Amino acid sequence: MKNHFELFGLVPAFALDLELLDRAYRDIQSKVHPDRFAQAGDAERRASMQMTTQVNEAYRTLKSPVRRAKYLLELNGVDAGFETDTAMPRDFLVQQMELREKLEEARSADSLKLLETDLSNSKKEVEAQIAQAVARRDYEGALEPLRKLMFLEKFGDAIDAGYEALDS
């Protein structure tokens, strides 16, 4: 069985050309989609469904920076161990607490937009750290920035919830 990168004809890396991933995904889907096998036998329809499921899962994994990083680490024998090791640098945790306070104080879409911009910049910085570590084959070195990215993703969810609260 091919790994997710091989499935889409991509070189295993954190920094991906997402347009290339999208094109490869659409190309494969056009060939294996169950609708193409509606008149085929049971075995072919089942194989199509299985392949479609595999392609969809691979695409979701590679499309998400967090899932892509975790997958790359796993491919290279590094267990992220996030369930047992949640240690983070103190300065990062303080920054997260400050952001949470700003979010709690946000009373307008403009203030949420500012937080969103800061978040976007932070995510780009952390994603660059992951990409550099992976490019150096320092998979252990990618663990801390990956943990940071997971925190930032959750903060993005909290910002989304803040927008929803404004709308209600």
Secondary structure as UniProt FT lines:
FT   HELIX           4..7
FT   TURN            8..9
FT   HELIX           18..32
FT   HELIX           34..37
FT   TURN            38..39
FT   HELIX           42..63
FT   HELIX           65..75
FT   TURN            76..77
FT   TURN            82..84
FT   HELIX           90..105
FT   HELIX           109..135
FT   TURN            136..137
FT   HELIX           140..142
FT   HELIX           143..167
//
